[in-house]
Amino acid sequence: MVVSSHRCALVSGVMEADLWAVGGSSPARLNEWLSATSAGLRDWRFTPGVTRFSSPVWPAVTIVMYVASLAWGQRAMMSRKPPHLRTLLVAHNTLCAVVSAALFASLAWALADKAPTTSLHQLVCSRVSHEDGRLQAVYYANYLMKYWELADTALLVARKRKVTFLHSFHHAATLALAYVHLIEHSAVQWVPILLNVAVHILMYSYYAMAAAGHRPGVLVKSSLTAVQICQFVIGVTAACYGFGVYVAGGWDTGACWGTQLGAASGIGVLGLYLVLFVRFFRHTYFPDERLRGGKKVE
């Protein structure tokens, strides 16, 4: 056992030495290291009925409990004084920002690694491209993160803050959408996921700063909403493109990998988000009441 342990250490040391000797520059060495550490993920697959939390019971029950607990929590807090949650808020939002950054970096690196040999069309529609375990691992991690992000609502309720329909619907529907795209193996899903985690880096960083007492101005807040709207425009466009290729190819999954359910849910949910966020943006930052000299303009 001692000899075996020494051999393993020796082999590990030699591999590490060889790895860091390759390239001659930090970016090259980093790329080699990332390639080596992610090699095992290439063959990983999200398998319904086998992978944890892959049963539809998980998101379905969670969403029902989320809606029920939201109503119950708001009633329960009516007669209670909100607790001081500043430290918890900073920690939660910082964690979400860090995890979002990790997901963004992982997905962006995997896509960049495929880019030299894969066209944008193939990235959006190819089954071969989709069946890269590195991508599926990020999709799965993103799906799991949607459970944790439901804590956003719990923290709002605990602080007796208003929970809008947009907020609660967005959290519940995003969990459902992330699950459906995993199950239906939508090749295009990397587009909305990459955009979503990028926006979440900014959004959760903003919330962490606000919780810590450093409140950015209205311009920053409105800019974040505008960025969210842009992500939905791009997401819907990508989903429509994939579905269009699928239809033009004779309703053949070989033309663009995925299912009709995956396409319909993506276009429908992202499209609805777009409408709701545009409406929120207009009503929040450009209210309908236009007053001049105290009189409403007709």
C-alpha positions as CSV (number, residue, x, y, z in Angstrom):
1,M,0.0,0.0,0.0
2,V,2.9,2.4,0.8
3,V,4.6,1.6,-2.5
4,S,1.3,2.1,-4.3
5,S,0.8,5.4,-2.6
6,H,4.3,6.6,-3.6
7,R,3.7,5.5,-7.2
8,C,0.4,7.4,-7.3
9,A,2.1,10.5,-5.9
10,L,5.0,10.1,-8.4
11,V,2.7,9.8,-11.4
12,S,0.6,12.7,-10.2
13,G,3.8,14.8,-9.8
14,V,5.1,13.9,-13.2
15,M,1.7,14.7,-14.8
16,E,1.5,18.0,-13.0
17,A,5.1,18.9,-14.0
18,D,4.4,18.0,-17.7
19,L,1.2,19.9,-17.6
20,W,2.8,23.1,-16.4
21,A,5.7,22.7,-18.8
22,V,3.3,22.8,-21.8
23,G,2.8,26.0,-23.6
24,G,5.3,28.3,-21.9
25,S,2.7,30.9,-21.0
26,S,0.1,31.2,-18.3
27,P,-3.0,31.2,-20.6
28,A,-1.6,28.0,-22.4
29,R,-0.9,26.3,-19.1
30,L,-4.3,27.3,-17.7
31,N,-6.0,25.9,-20.8
32,E,-4.1,22.6,-20.5
33,W,-5.1,22.4,-16.8
34,L,-8.8,23.1,-17.6
35,S,-8.7,20.5,-20.4
36,A,-7.2,17.9,-18.0
37,T,-9.6,18.6,-15.2
38,S,-12.7,18.7,-17.4
39,A,-11.9,15.6,-19.4
40,G,-14.0,13.4,-17.2
41,L,-17.0,15.6,-17.6
42,R,-17.1,15.1,-21.4
43,D,-18.9,11.8,-21.0
44,W,-21.2,12.9,-18.2
45,R,-24.9,12.8,-19.1
46,F,-28.1,14.0,-17.5
47,T,-30.2,10.9,-17.4
48,P,-33.9,11.1,-16.5
49,G,-34.8,8.7,-13.8
50,V,-31.2,8.1,-12.9
51,T,-29.7,11.5,-12.2
52,R,-30.7,13.0,-8.8
53,F,-33.7,15.4,-8.9
54,S,-34.5,14.3,-12.5
55,S,-38.0,13.2,-11.6
56,P,-40.8,15.7,-12.5
57,V,-42.0,15.3,-8.9
58,W,-39.2,17.4,-7.6
59,P,-39.9,20.7,-9.5
60,A,-43.7,20.1,-9.4
61,V,-43.9,19.6,-5.6
62,T,-41.4,22.4,-5.0
63,I,-43.4,24.9,-7.1
64,V,-46.6,24.0,-5.3
65,M,-44.9,24.3,-1.9
66,Y,-43.4,27.6,-3.0
67,V,-46.7,29.1,-3.9
68,A,-48.4,27.8,-0.8
69,S,-45.6,28.9,1.6
70,L,-45.6,32.3,0.0
71,A,-49.2,32.9,0.9
72,W,-48.8,31.4,4.3
73,G,-45.6,33.3,5.0
74,Q,-47.0,36.7,4.2
75,R,-50.0,36.0,6.5
76,A,-47.7,34.8,9.3
77,M,-45.5,37.9,9.1
78,M,-48.4,40.4,9.3
79,S,-48.3,40.4,13.1
80,R,-44.6,40.0,13.4
81,K,-41.7,42.3,13.4
82,P,-39.2,41.6,10.6
83,P,-35.9,40.3,11.9
84,H,-32.5,41.9,11.1
85,L,-31.1,39.8,8.2
86,R,-28.4,42.1,6.9
87,T,-25.6,39.5,7.3
88,L,-27.7,36.7,5.8
89,L,-28.7,38.9,2.9
90,V,-25.1,39.8,2.1
91,A,-24.0,36.2,2.4
92,H,-26.9,34.8,0.3
93,N,-26.5,37.3,-2.5
94,T,-22.7,37.1,-2.5
95,L,-23.0,33.3,-2.8
96,C,-25.4,33.5,-5.7
97,A,-23.2,36.0,-7.5
98,V,-20.1,33.7,-7.0
99,V,-22.0,30.6,-8.1
100,S,-23.3,32.4,-11.2
101,A,-19.8,33.6,-12.0
102,A,-18.6,30.0,-11.8
103,L,-21.4,28.7,-14.0
104,F,-20.7,31.5,-16.5
105,A,-17.0,30.8,-16.6
106,S,-17.5,27.0,-17.0
107,L,-20.1,27.4,-19.8
108,A,-18.2,30.1,-21.6
109,W,-15.0,28.1,-21.5
110,A,-16.6,24.9,-22.8
111,L,-18.2,26.9,-25.6
112,A,-15.0,28.7,-26.4
113,D,-13.2,25.3,-26.5
114,K,-15.7,24.0,-29.1
115,A,-15.8,27.2,-31.2
116,P,-12.8,26.5,-33.4
117,T,-14.4,23.4,-34.8
118,T,-18.1,24.2,-34.3
119,S,-20.2,26.9,-36.1
120,L,-22.7,29.0,-34.2
121,H,-25.5,27.1,-36.0
122,Q,-24.1,23.8,-34.8
123,L,-23.8,25.1,-31.2
124,V,-27.5,26.0,-31.4
125,C,-28.8,23.0,-33.2
126,S,-26.4,20.1,-33.2
127,R,-27.1,17.0,-31.2
128,V,-23.3,16.2,-31.1
129,S,-22.6,19.6,-29.7
130,H,-25.4,19.2,-27.1
131,E,-24.1,15.8,-26.0
132,D,-21.0,17.3,-24.5
133,G,-21.0,16.4,-20.8
134,R,-19.4,19.7,-19.9
135,L,-22.4,21.6,-21.2
136,Q,-24.9,19.2,-19.6
137,A,-23.1,19.4,-16.3
138,V,-23.5,23.2,-16.3
139,Y,-27.2,22.9,-17.4
140,Y,-27.7,20.5,-14.4
141,A,-25.9,22.8,-11.9
142,N,-27.9,25.7,-13.2
143,Y,-31.2,23.7,-12.7
144,L,-30.2,22.9,-9.1
145,M,-29.3,26.5,-8.5
146,K,-32.9,27.4,-9.3
147,Y,-34.1,25.6,-6.1
148,W,-31.7,27.7,-4.0
149,E,-32.8,30.9,-5.7
150,L,-36.3,30.4,-4.3
151,A,-34.7,31.7,-1.0
152,D,-34.9,35.2,-2.6
153,T,-38.6,35.1,-2.0
154,A,-38.3,33.7,1.5
155,L,-36.0,36.6,2.4
156,L,-38.5,39.1,1.0
157,V,-41.3,37.6,3.0
158,A,-39.3,37.5,6.2
159,R,-38.5,41.2,5.8
160,K,-42.1,42.0,5.1
161,R,-41.3,43.3,1.6
162,K,-43.8,43.3,-1.2
163,V,-43.5,40.2,-3.4
164,T,-44.8,41.1,-6.9
165,F,-46.4,38.7,-9.3
166,L,-43.4,39.2,-11.6
167,H,-41.0,38.1,-8.9
168,S,-42.8,35.0,-7.8
169,F,-43.8,33.9,-11.3
170,H,-40.3,34.4,-12.6
171,H,-38.8,32.2,-9.9
172,A,-41.3,29.4,-10.2
173,A,-41.4,29.4,-14.0
174,T,-37.6,29.5,-14.3
175,L,-37.3,26.4,-12.2
176,A,-39.9,24.6,-14.4
177,L,-38.2,25.8,-17.6
178,A,-34.7,24.7,-16.5
179,Y,-36.1,21.3,-15.8
180,V,-38.1,21.0,-19.1
181,H,-35.0,21.9,-21.1
182,L,-32.9,19.3,-19.4
183,I,-35.5,16.6,-19.9
184,E,-36.2,17.6,-23.5
185,H,-32.5,18.0,-24.3
186,S,-32.9,21.4,-26.0
187,A,-29.6,22.1,-27.8
188,V,-30.3,25.9,-27.8
189,Q,-30.6,26.1,-24.0
190,W,-27.0,27.3,-23.5
191,V,-28.0,30.7,-25.0
192,P,-30.6,31.7,-22.3
193,I,-28.5,30.0,-19.6
194,L,-25.3,31.8,-20.4
195,L,-27.2,35.1,-20.5
196,N,-29.1,34.3,-17.3
197,V,-26.0,33.6,-15.2
198,A,-24.3,36.6,-16.7
199,V,-27.2,38.8,-15.6
200,H,-27.3,37.1,-12.2
201,I,-23.7,38.0,-11.6
202,L,-24.6,41.7,-11.9
203,M,-28.0,41.4,-10.2
204,Y,-26.8,39.5,-7.1
205,S,-23.8,41.7,-6.8
206,Y,-26.1,44.7,-6.8
207,Y,-28.3,43.1,-4.1
208,A,-25.3,42.2,-2.0
209,M,-24.0,45.8,-2.2
210,A,-27.5,47.2,-1.3
211,A,-27.8,44.8,1.7
212,A,-24.3,46.0,2.9
213,G,-25.6,49.6,2.8
214,H,-24.1,50.7,-0.5
215,R,-27.1,51.5,-2.6
216,P,-26.4,52.3,-6.2
217,G,-28.6,54.9,-7.9
218,V,-31.7,54.5,-9.9
219,L,-29.7,54.5,-13.1
220,V,-27.9,51.3,-12.1
221,K,-31.2,49.6,-11.1
222,S,-32.9,50.6,-14.4
223,S,-29.9,49.5,-16.4
224,L,-30.1,46.1,-14.8
225,T,-33.7,45.8,-15.8
226,A,-32.8,46.9,-19.3
227,V,-30.0,44.2,-19.5
228,Q,-32.6,41.6,-18.3
229,I,-34.9,42.7,-21.2
230,C,-32.0,42.3,-23.7
231,Q,-31.3,38.8,-22.5
232,F,-35.0,37.8,-23.1
233,V,-34.9,39.3,-26.6
234,I,-31.8,37.3,-27.5
235,G,-33.1,34.2,-25.8
236,V,-36.4,34.3,-27.6
237,T,-34.6,35.0,-30.9
238,A,-32.4,32.0,-30.4
239,A,-35.3,29.7,-29.5
240,C,-37.3,30.9,-32.5
241,Y,-34.3,30.3,-34.7
242,G,-33.9,26.7,-33.5
243,F,-37.6,26.0,-33.9
244,G,-37.6,27.6,-37.3
245,V,-34.8,25.4,-38.5
246,Y,-36.6,22.4,-37.0
247,V,-39.8,23.2,-38.9
248,A,-38.0,24.0,-42.1
249,G,-36.2,20.7,-41.9
250,G,-39.5,18.8,-42.0
251,W,-40.1,18.7,-38.3
252,D,-37.0,16.7,-38.0
253,T,-34.9,16.7,-34.8
254,G,-31.9,16.1,-37.0
255,A,-32.3,19.6,-38.3
256,C,-32.2,21.1,-34.8
257,W,-31.9,18.9,-31.8
258,G,-34.7,19.2,-29.2
259,T,-38.5,18.6,-29.0
260,Q,-41.6,20.6,-29.7
261,L,-42.3,20.8,-25.9
262,G,-38.8,22.2,-25.3
263,A,-39.3,24.7,-28.1
264,A,-42.8,25.8,-27.0
265,S,-41.8,26.2,-23.4
266,G,-38.7,28.2,-24.2
267,I,-40.4,30.5,-26.7
268,G,-43.5,30.8,-24.5
269,V,-41.9,31.4,-21.1
270,L,-39.1,33.7,-22.4
271,G,-41.6,35.6,-24.5
272,L,-43.8,36.1,-21.5
273,Y,-40.8,37.2,-19.4
274,L,-40.1,39.8,-22.1
275,V,-43.6,41.2,-22.0
276,L,-43.7,41.3,-18.2
277,F,-40.3,42.9,-17.8
278,V,-40.9,45.5,-20.5
279,R,-44.2,46.3,-18.7
280,F,-42.4,46.5,-15.3
281,F,-39.7,48.8,-16.8
282,R,-42.2,51.1,-18.3
283,H,-44.4,51.4,-15.2
284,T,-41.4,51.7,-12.8
285,Y,-39.2,54.1,-14.6
286,F,-41.6,55.8,-17.0
287,P,-44.9,56.0,-15.1
288,D,-48.1,56.8,-17.1
289,E,-49.0,59.8,-14.9
290,R,-47.5,62.8,-16.7
291,L,-48.1,65.9,-14.7
292,R,-47.5,69.4,-15.7
293,G,-48.1,72.1,-13.2
294,G,-50.1,69.6,-11.0
295,K,-52.5,68.8,-13.9
296,K,-52.6,65.6,-15.8
297,V,-51.7,65.8,-19.4
298,E,-54.5,64.5,-21.6
